[in-house]
Amino acid sequence: MEDYKYLFKVVLIGNAGVGKTCLVRRFTQGLFPPGQGATIGVDFMIKTVEIGGDKVKLQVWDTAGQERFRSITQSYYHSADALVLVYDITSRESFNSLPGWVKEVEQYASRKIISVLVGNKLDLHTEREITVEEGNSCAESHNMRFLETSAKDADNVDRLFLDIAVELTNNVRNVEIKNGPIEEEIRDHGSVQGCCR
Amino acid sequence: MQQVQEDEDQQLEENEAAEAVRRKVWTWKELFDQWRRFNIDLAPKLMFCRGAMVDLLVQSRISRYAEFKAVSRLLTVLGGKLEYVPCSRSDVFSSRYVSMLEKRMLMKLIEFVLHYQDRADDYEGYKDKPFSEFLQKRKLTSTLQHFVIHSIAMVSANTPTEEALQAMQYFLKSLGRYGNTAFLWTLYGSGELPQCFCRMSAVFGGIYMLRTTADYLIVDDTNVCRGMIDSEGRRLTCKNVIMDHSYTTTHHEGIHSDRFVSRAVLITDKTVRESENEEVTFLTIPPPKPAEEPVRVLEIGHTACASPKGTYVVHLTRKSSSPDAKTDLMPAVELLCQSLEAELDYSCEKPKVLWSMFFSYQDKSDMSLEDLRAGQPGGVHVTGGPGCSVGYEHAVKQAKQIFEQICPGEEFLPPAPNPEDIIYDEPSGDNPGHSNKAGFEDNCSDELKPEESRSGNGHQFSEQEVHKCEDEGGDDSPTPEAAENVGKESSTKDENQTETVLVESISKECPQGGQEE
């Protein structure tokens, strides 16, 4: 049997070209593919990390280019434990699309989901169009964590996914200990209303 | 707004204790506030555990995109009451409704049917005679005949014996693969399946678009389809179009014009028959007379992700000769539920219908592909719709046939590589994600926008224009093959219906399972 204790599904969303695939590949393979085209052939990638002595497998799902025509179907969000919403700090357009994405998440994703807003392409900070404050306040207004990353320079990429892994693992452990519902543990994400508990 | 809903959700939970004492009375607002949790299929179907769809999902590894739940009980109506159908060996032995003698008879029949091909002598004379005569000859009691005909073989008393044996064997072989059930249900509904196929298609470069319909076909001088114009006015080039028969303007004069499927969808406050666990229930209501059609009922609840806690979605489906669903299905609704008109009767055990919908659609699922596409331009493929079959057998067969016509000799949905096994060769060039032009022409000039033509009788475009269009499409497009093939389907999920137009790469055929308009 496979050697891990927990498996979590993390899904990435955000406009085309913000660097979702690069984040996934930086984290799972430790590389930055230059000049990458629209994503083809990437379904999800897996990385096993160790959290407090337990092997935790993260299954990171990429959009497979489905975002190009805003055609991510409901099933993409099903059973996702965490969600990473990505924009490009050098693209106002990608930032302006965030409310639309948030709306979709509220419609389709489980209410238990952990969500993180990520401003990517920190390496291009000289061309920055979105300030850190803007990103931060957007995240706050939607009850999301916030982080700026660079898939190219590997800034904050591991931290992004490891934080998610830690939080998800803690949540599961707390449930195991209490052997009851998760109610109190992830309060800071709003409510704990999943559609399939 | 969200906070409000959450508060109400909480309120709901708190009310649960009280609910146990006194039956909950739902208000419209309470239901409406939970719209997000309803997944209502227009054409729900079950998967036989050893059926064509399960095999296809497993073989192509598309199964990884969905979750499944076993249909946990099979019910039938016997003497006006809902009773369990014994179908597996263990069911037969534990059933209270069959005597020792009947148990032996049924077991013998099951053994025979599993190997009927090798024992032709036993049914030779009955091959084309009604199934009920064959069962009579084997001296099955009327209770057993009822179980076998309506719920196990799922045929009618008049079905020719050989056909019925085949159907019964199909059912029996499906038992035991995923536990003591013959059927699987897709969590969140049948509408999940097209999404799974779309995802697979997208992973390998297919494009599909939500909230977009195909409005016009572009047909050249030789009556061959060259493309289409979508609801955004964009022009798509393609060699093949796959669409449901309801989008065509031809009505297949006289062929199956009297075949309909009557459907009802109910939201109820209670299961049709109490049980310890929440069940996924498949119920057959046999017809009052052998010549009439049975009503198939599927009840799914909260744990199957069909509806919020405390409610159930009940689907009724019946073959019909007229588009009058209410007349066809009302007797079944009244048998299962409290009166639609009256207030909730606390003393009645039956579920109360909180919301209902009746509708009909034409059934052309038995028509051949040749008949369906008659009168259409070249390159147009027409599907027969979901029909009223229990499973996806027909949908898978039809999808394979169309695939074979478009890609002769190609393997149908070969196994996808595991994500870990994919080796990347780095593509170069700009990120086409920035471009909206993949496979499309954006600015369709006015003269290219036909005004009245509907698919089939379309506005005729000159060859020259078409070629120009194709060339440009090819140059601009990072994935020129992506728009080769357009499958049109509308699928419904939730209350907010989204119409789905699939624009798929030619090698990623998408079956028409579980949908209709």
Interface residues (C-beta under 8 A of the other chain):
Chain A: A16 G17 P33 P34 G35 Q36 G37 A38 T39 I40 G41 V42 D43 F44 M45 I46 A64 G65 Q66 E67 R68 F69 R70 S71 T73 Q74 S75 Y76 H78 S79 E106 Q107 R111 G190 S191 Q193 C195 C196
Chain B: Q2 E6 D9 Q10 R36 R37 Y65 A66 E67 L187 Y188 E192 Q195 C196 C198 R199 A202 V203 F204 G205 I207 Y208 M209 L210 R211 T212 T303 C305 P308 A416 P419 E420 I422 Y424 E426 P427 S428 G429 D430 N431 P432 G433 H434 N436 A438 P478 T479 K493 D494 N496 T500
